[in-house]
């Protein structure tokens, strides 16, 4: 149980942006932790956390890489539907 908590990190109290929420859900459906997605993309885990909390706007080519790593269409990350 403690190991599972360490893998997930501490819960955040910050609200997620629309993009960040869609990113988090797609990552969870893919069965990846933030650290695993970060490793695939060559970024730090805290960078993925930052994205999920709407800390910045990603470049289009980076959004395409994230979508490919999660095996989802880019539109799923960008669309509110």
Phi and psi in radians as a Rosetta constraint file:
Dihedral C 1 N 2 CA 2 C 2 CIRCULARHARMONIC -1.142 0.35
Dihedral N 2 CA 2 C 2 N 3 CIRCULARHARMONIC -0.709 0.35
Dihedral C 2 N 3 CA 3 C 3 CIRCULARHARMONIC -1.075 0.35
Dihedral N 3 CA 3 C 3 N 4 CIRCULARHARMONIC -0.701 0.35
Dihedral C 3 N 4 CA 4 C 4 CIRCULARHARMONIC -1.091 0.35
Dihedral N 4 CA 4 C 4 N 5 CIRCULARHARMONIC -0.716 0.35
Dihedral C 4 N 5 CA 5 C 5 CIRCULARHARMONIC -1.115 0.35
Dihedral N 5 CA 5 C 5 N 6 CIRCULARHARMONIC -0.685 0.35
Dihedral C 5 N 6 CA 6 C 6 CIRCULARHARMONIC -1.139 0.35
Dihedral N 6 CA 6 C 6 N 7 CIRCULARHARMONIC -0.646 0.35
Dihedral C 6 N 7 CA 7 C 7 CIRCULARHARMONIC -1.165 0.35
Dihedral N 7 CA 7 C 7 N 8 CIRCULARHARMONIC -0.627 0.35
Dihedral C 7 N 8 CA 8 C 8 CIRCULARHARMONIC -1.459 0.35
Dihedral N 8 CA 8 C 8 N 9 CIRCULARHARMONIC -0.405 0.35
Dihedral C 8 N 9 CA 9 C 9 CIRCULARHARMONIC 1.435 0.35
Dihedral N 9 CA 9 C 9 N 10 CIRCULARHARMONIC 3.133 0.35
Dihedral C 9 N 10 CA 10 C 10 CIRCULARHARMONIC -1.485 0.35
Dihedral N 10 CA 10 C 10 N 11 CIRCULARHARMONIC 2.543 0.35
Dihedral C 10 N 11 CA 11 C 11 CIRCULARHARMONIC -1.156 0.35
Dihedral N 11 CA 11 C 11 N 12 CIRCULARHARMONIC 2.559 0.35
Dihedral C 11 N 12 CA 12 C 12 CIRCULARHARMONIC -1.724 0.35
Dihedral N 12 CA 12 C 12 N 13 CIRCULARHARMONIC 2.612 0.35
Dihedral C 12 N 13 CA 13 C 13 CIRCULARHARMONIC -1.739 0.35
Dihedral N 13 CA 13 C 13 N 14 CIRCULARHARMONIC -0.090 0.35
Dihedral C 13 N 14 CA 14 C 14 CIRCULARHARMONIC -1.333 0.35
Dihedral N 14 CA 14 C 14 N 15 CIRCULARHARMONIC 2.396 0.35
Dihedral C 14 N 15 CA 15 C 15 CIRCULARHARMONIC -1.232 0.35
Dihedral N 15 CA 15 C 15 N 16 CIRCULARHARMONIC 2.583 0.35
Dihedral C 15 N 16 CA 16 C 16 CIRCULARHARMONIC -1.613 0.35
Dihedral N 16 CA 16 C 16 N 17 CIRCULARHARMONIC 2.596 0.35
Dihedral C 16 N 17 CA 17 C 17 CIRCULARHARMONIC -1.315 0.35
Dihedral N 17 CA 17 C 17 N 18 CIRCULARHARMONIC 2.970 0.35
Dihedral C 17 N 18 CA 18 C 18 CIRCULARHARMONIC -1.023 0.35
Dihedral N 18 CA 18 C 18 N 19 CIRCULARHARMONIC -0.850 0.35
Dihedral C 18 N 19 CA 19 C 19 CIRCULARHARMONIC -1.082 0.35
Dihedral N 19 CA 19 C 19 N 20 CIRCULARHARMONIC -0.780 0.35
Dihedral C 19 N 20 CA 20 C 20 CIRCULARHARMONIC -1.063 0.35
Dihedral N 20 CA 20 C 20 N 21 CIRCULARHARMONIC -0.706 0.35
Dihedral C 20 N 21 CA 21 C 21 CIRCULARHARMONIC -1.155 0.35
Dihedral N 21 CA 21 C 21 N 22 CIRCULARHARMONIC -0.750 0.35
Dihedral C 21 N 22 CA 22 C 22 CIRCULARHARMONIC -1.138 0.35
Dihedral N 22 CA 22 C 22 N 23 CIRCULARHARMONIC -0.674 0.35
Dihedral C 22 N 23 CA 23 C 23 CIRCULARHARMONIC -1.096 0.35
Dihedral N 23 CA 23 C 23 N 24 CIRCULARHARMONIC -0.817 0.35
Dihedral C 23 N 24 CA 24 C 24 CIRCULARHARMONIC -1.057 0.35
Dihedral N 24 CA 24 C 24 N 25 CIRCULARHARMONIC -0.799 0.35
Dihedral C 24 N 25 CA 25 C 25 CIRCULARHARMONIC -1.112 0.35
Dihedral N 25 CA 25 C 25 N 26 CIRCULARHARMONIC -0.753 0.35
Dihedral C 25 N 26 CA 26 C 26 CIRCULARHARMONIC -1.119 0.35
Dihedral N 26 CA 26 C 26 N 27 CIRCULARHARMONIC -0.689 0.35
Dihedral C 26 N 27 CA 27 C 27 CIRCULARHARMONIC -1.116 0.35
Dihedral N 27 CA 27 C 27 N 28 CIRCULARHARMONIC -0.765 0.35
Dihedral C 27 N 28 CA 28 C 28 CIRCULARHARMONIC -1.158 0.35
Dihedral N 28 CA 28 C 28 N 29 CIRCULARHARMONIC -0.700 0.35
Dihedral C 28 N 29 CA 29 C 29 CIRCULARHARMONIC -1.091 0.35
Dihedral N 29 CA 29 C 29 N 30 CIRCULARHARMONIC -0.638 0.35
Dihedral C 29 N 30 CA 30 C 30 CIRCULARHARMONIC -1.266 0.35
Dihedral N 30 CA 30 C 30 N 31 CIRCULARHARMONIC -0.178 0.35
Dihedral C 30 N 31 CA 31 C 31 CIRCULARHARMONIC 1.329 0.35
Dihedral N 31 CA 31 C 31 N 32 CIRCULARHARMONIC 0.465 0.35
Dihedral C 31 N 32 CA 32 C 32 CIRCULARHARMONIC -1.908 0.35
Dihedral N 32 CA 32 C 32 N 33 CIRCULARHARMONIC 2.519 0.35
Dihedral C 32 N 33 CA 33 C 33 CIRCULARHARMONIC -1.452 0.35
Dihedral N 33 CA 33 C 33 N 34 CIRCULARHARMONIC 2.937 0.35
Dihedral C 33 N 34 CA 34 C 34 CIRCULARHARMONIC -1.038 0.35
Dihedral N 34 CA 34 C 34 N 35 CIRCULARHARMONIC -0.704 0.35
Dihedral C 34 N 35 CA 35 C 35 CIRCULARHARMONIC -1.129 0.35
Dihedral N 35 CA 35 C 35 N 36 CIRCULARHARMONIC -0.693 0.35
Dihedral C 35 N 36 CA 36 C 36 CIRCULARHARMONIC -1.174 0.35
Dihedral N 36 CA 36 C 36 N 37 CIRCULARHARMONIC -0.750 0.35
Dihedral C 36 N 37 CA 37 C 37 CIRCULARHARMONIC -1.114 0.35
Dihedral N 37 CA 37 C 37 N 38 CIRCULARHARMONIC -0.748 0.35
Dihedral C 37 N 38 CA 38 C 38 CIRCULARHARMONIC -1.026 0.35
Dihedral N 38 CA 38 C 38 N 39 CIRCULARHARMONIC -0.770 0.35
Dihedral C 38 N 39 CA 39 C 39 CIRCULARHARMONIC -1.072 0.35
Dihedral N 39 CA 39 C 39 N 40 CIRCULARHARMONIC -0.694 0.35
Dihedral C 39 N 40 CA 40 C 40 CIRCULARHARMONIC -1.109 0.35
Dihedral N 40 CA 40 C 40 N 41 CIRCULARHARMONIC -0.641 0.35
Dihedral C 40 N 41 CA 41 C 41 CIRCULARHARMONIC -1.596 0.35
Dihedral N 41 CA 41 C 41 N 42 CIRCULARHARMONIC -0.171 0.35
Dihedral C 41 N 42 CA 42 C 42 CIRCULARHARMONIC 1.332 0.35
Dihedral N 42 CA 42 C 42 N 43 CIRCULARHARMONIC 0.551 0.35
Dihedral C 42 N 43 CA 43 C 43 CIRCULARHARMONIC -2.172 0.35
Dihedral N 43 CA 43 C 43 N 44 CIRCULARHARMONIC 3.045 0.35
Dihedral C 43 N 44 CA 44 C 44 CIRCULARHARMONIC -1.445 0.35
Dihedral N 44 CA 44 C 44 N 45 CIRCULARHARMONIC 2.704 0.35
Dihedral C 44 N 45 CA 45 C 45 CIRCULARHARMONIC -1.011 0.35
Dihedral N 45 CA 45 C 45 N 46 CIRCULARHARMONIC -0.683 0.35
Dihedral C 45 N 46 CA 46 C 46 CIRCULARHARMONIC -1.168 0.35
Dihedral N 46 CA 46 C 46 N 47 CIRCULARHARMONIC -0.407 0.35
Dihedral C 46 N 47 CA 47 C 47 CIRCULARHARMONIC -1.176 0.35
Dihedral N 47 CA 47 C 47 N 48 CIRCULARHARMONIC -0.779 0.35
Dihedral C 47 N 48 CA 48 C 48 CIRCULARHARMONIC -1.096 0.35
Dihedral N 48 CA 48 C 48 N 49 CIRCULARHARMONIC -0.728 0.35
Dihedral C 48 N 49 CA 49 C 49 CIRCULARHARMONIC -1.037 0.35
Dihedral N 49 CA 49 C 49 N 50 CIRCULARHARMONIC -0.755 0.35
Dihedral C 49 N 50 CA 50 C 50 CIRCULARHARMONIC -1.049 0.35
Dihedral N 50 CA 50 C 50 N 51 CIRCULARHARMONIC -0.779 0.35
Dihedral C 50 N 51 CA 51 C 51 CIRCULARHARMONIC -1.063 0.35
Dihedral N 51 CA 51 C 51 N 52 CIRCULARHARMONIC -0.770 0.35
Dihedral C 51 N 52 CA 52 C 52 CIRCULARHARMONIC -1.158 0.35
Dihedral N 52 CA 52 C 52 N 53 CIRCULARHARMONIC -0.411 0.35
Dihedral C 52 N 53 CA 53 C 53 CIRCULARHARMONIC -1.738 0.35
Dihedral N 53 CA 53 C 53 N 54 CIRCULARHARMONIC 0.214 0.35
Dihedral C 53 N 54 CA 54 C 54 CIRCULARHARMONIC 1.248 0.35
Dihedral N 54 CA 54 C 54 N 55 CIRCULARHARMONIC 0.556 0.35
Dihedral C 54 N 55 CA 55 C 55 CIRCULARHARMONIC -1.294 0.35
Dihedral N 55 CA 55 C 55 N 56 CIRCULARHARMONIC -0.292 0.35
Dihedral C 55 N 56 CA 56 C 56 CIRCULARHARMONIC -2.808 0.35
Dihedral N 56 CA 56 C 56 N 57 CIRCULARHARMONIC 3.009 0.35
Dihedral C 56 N 57 CA 57 C 57 CIRCULARHARMONIC -1.797 0.35
Dihedral N 57 CA 57 C 57 N 58 CIRCULARHARMONIC 2.209 0.35
Dihedral C 57 N 58 CA 58 C 58 CIRCULARHARMONIC -1.437 0.35
Dihedral N 58 CA 58 C 58 N 59 CIRCULARHARMONIC 2.556 0.35
Dihedral C 58 N 59 CA 59 C 59 CIRCULARHARMONIC -1.168 0.35
Dihedral N 59 CA 59 C 59 N 60 CIRCULARHARMONIC 2.602 0.35
Dihedral C 59 N 60 CA 60 C 60 CIRCULARHARMONIC -0.954 0.35
Dihedral N 60 CA 60 C 60 N 61 CIRCULARHARMONIC -0.702 0.35
Dihedral C 60 N 61 CA 61 C 61 CIRCULARHARMONIC -1.185 0.35
Dihedral N 61 CA 61 C 61 N 62 CIRCULARHARMONIC -0.529 0.35
Dihedral C 61 N 62 CA 62 C 62 CIRCULARHARMONIC -1.287 0.35
Dihedral N 62 CA 62 C 62 N 63 CIRCULARHARMONIC -0.667 0.35
Dihedral C 62 N 63 CA 63 C 63 CIRCULARHARMONIC -1.062 0.35
Dihedral N 63 CA 63 C 63 N 64 CIRCULARHARMONIC -0.702 0.35
Dihedral C 63 N 64 CA 64 C 64 CIRCULARHARMONIC -1.102 0.35
Dihedral N 64 CA 64 C 64 N 65 CIRCULARHARMONIC -0.698 0.35
Dihedral C 64 N 65 CA 65 C 65 CIRCULARHARMONIC -1.159 0.35
Dihedral N 65 CA 65 C 65 N 66 CIRCULARHARMONIC -0.710 0.35
Dihedral C 65 N 66 CA 66 C 66 CIRCULARHARMONIC -1.101 0.35
Dihedral N 66 CA 66 C 66 N 67 CIRCULARHARMONIC -0.817 0.35
Dihedral C 66 N 67 CA 67 C 67 CIRCULARHARMONIC -1.047 0.35
Dihedral N 67 CA 67 C 67 N 68 CIRCULARHARMONIC -0.735 0.35
Dihedral C 67 N 68 CA 68 C 68 CIRCULARHARMONIC -1.125 0.35
Dihedral N 68 CA 68 C 68 N 69 CIRCULARHARMONIC -0.721 0.35
Dihedral C 68 N 69 CA 69 C 69 CIRCULARHARMONIC -1.132 0.35
Dihedral N 69 CA 69 C 69 N 70 CIRCULARHARMONIC -0.561 0.35
Dihedral C 69 N 70 CA 70 C 70 CIRCULARHARMONIC -1.596 0.35
Dihedral N 70 CA 70 C 70 N 71 CIRCULARHARMONIC -0.097 0.35
Dihedral C 70 N 71 CA 71 C 71 CIRCULARHARMONIC 1.020 0.35
Dihedral N 71 CA 71 C 71 N 72 CIRCULARHARMONIC 0.799 0.35
Dihedral C 71 N 72 CA 72 C 72 CIRCULARHARMONIC -2.271 0.35
Dihedral N 72 CA 72 C 72 N 73 CIRCULARHARMONIC 2.723 0.35
Dihedral C 72 N 73 CA 73 C 73 CIRCULARHARMONIC -1.183 0.35
Dihedral N 73 CA 73 C 73 N 74 CIRCULARHARMONIC 2.602 0.35
Dihedral C 73 N 74 CA 74 C 74 CIRCULARHARMONIC -0.982 0.35
Dihedral N 74 CA 74 C 74 N 75 CIRCULARHARMONIC -0.672 0.35
Dihedral C 74 N 75 CA 75 C 75 CIRCULARHARMONIC -1.013 0.35
Dihedral N 75 CA 75 C 75 N 76 CIRCULARHARMONIC -0.543 0.35
Dihedral C 75 N 76 CA 76 C 76 CIRCULARHARMONIC -1.155 0.35
Dihedral N 76 CA 76 C 76 N 77 CIRCULARHARMONIC -0.580 0.35
Dihedral C 76 N 77 CA 77 C 77 CIRCULARHARMONIC -1.382 0.35
Dihedral N 77 CA 77 C 77 N 78 CIRCULARHARMONIC -0.500 0.35
Dihedral C 77 N 78 CA 78 C 78 CIRCULARHARMONIC -1.664 0.35
Dihedral N 78 CA 78 C 78 N 79 CIRCULARHARMONIC -0.389 0.35
Dihedral C 78 N 79 CA 79 C 79 CIRCULARHARMONIC -1.630 0.35
Dihedral N 79 CA 79 C 79 N 80 CIRCULARHARMONIC 2.511 0.35
Dihedral C 79 N 80 CA 80 C 80 CIRCULARHARMONIC -1.395 0.35
Dihedral N 80 CA 80 C 80 N 81 CIRCULARHARMONIC -0.135 0.35
